[in-house]
Structure formats: structure tokens, C-alpha cells
């Protein structure tokens, strides 16, 4: 006969797994938001260039 697992150990393992999954979800969600924002910026720049404008990506120069 096998002995039942220690409930405290199982609870600790579950909590660790949940924290890991929460961190991974936050990373994936953050990466998705960053990627979507980068795609919107690229589309805006592409549309600006397609219109023939020259000031699509302004260059910031520090003041003298």
C-alpha cells in the first residue's frame, strides 16, 4: 500500500505552479501588447511613406 501524499507539499507545489503560470501569462500578455503596438507604429510609418511625406519619422536633435 502506498501512503497518501503530504497535503502541505501538494499545496506548496500547486501554489508554486500557479505563480509560475501567472508570471508566464503576464509575460505573454505583455509581449502581445508590445507586438501589437509595434505593428501599429510600423503600419502608420508605412502609410506615411506611401503618401510621399518626408517627415514620417522625426529625428529628435538635442538643443544646443
C-alpha positions as CSV (number, residue, x, y, z in Angstrom):
1,X,0.0,0.0,0.0
2,X,1.2,3.5,-0.8
3,X,1.0,6.3,1.6
4,X,-1.0,9.4,0.7
5,X,1.0,12.5,-0.3
6,X,1.6,15.1,2.3
7,X,-1.2,17.7,1.8
8,X,1.1,20.6,2.7
9,X,3.6,19.5,0.0
10,X,0.9,19.2,-2.6
11,X,-0.5,22.7,-1.6
12,X,3.0,24.2,-1.9
13,X,3.6,22.6,-5.3
14,X,0.2,23.9,-6.6
15,X,1.0,27.4,-5.3
16,X,4.4,27.4,-7.0
17,X,2.9,26.2,-10.2
18,X,0.1,28.8,-10.1
19,X,2.7,31.6,-9.5
20,X,4.8,30.3,-12.4
21,X,1.8,30.2,-14.7
22,X,0.7,33.7,-13.6
23,X,4.2,35.1,-14.4
24,X,4.2,33.3,-17.8
25,X,0.8,34.7,-18.6
26,X,1.9,38.2,-17.7
27,X,4.9,37.9,-19.9
28,X,2.9,36.5,-22.9
29,X,0.3,39.3,-22.5
30,X,3.0,42.0,-22.2
31,X,4.7,40.6,-25.3
32,X,1.5,40.6,-27.2
33,X,0.7,44.2,-26.3
34,X,4.2,45.2,-27.2
35,X,4.0,43.4,-30.6
36,X,0.6,44.9,-31.4
37,X,1.8,48.4,-30.6
38,X,4.9,47.8,-32.8
39,X,2.8,46.7,-35.7
40,X,0.5,49.7,-35.4
41,X,3.6,52.0,-35.4
42,X,5.0,50.2,-38.5
43,X,1.7,50.5,-40.3
44,X,1.5,54.2,-39.6
45,X,5.0,54.7,-40.9
46,X,4.2,52.7,-44.0
47,X,1.1,54.7,-44.7
48,X,3.0,57.9,-44.2
49,X,5.8,56.8,-46.6
50,X,3.2,55.7,-49.2
51,X,1.7,59.2,-49.2
52,X,5.1,60.6,-50.1
53,X,5.6,62.6,-47.0
54,X,9.1,63.2,-45.8
55,X,8.5,63.8,-42.1
56,X,7.3,60.3,-41.2
57,X,9.9,59.5,-38.6
58,X,11.1,62.8,-37.0
59,X,14.6,62.8,-35.7
60,X,15.0,64.4,-32.3
61,X,18.1,66.6,-32.0
62,X,19.2,67.8,-28.6
63,X,19.2,71.6,-28.1
64,X,22.5,73.4,-28.4
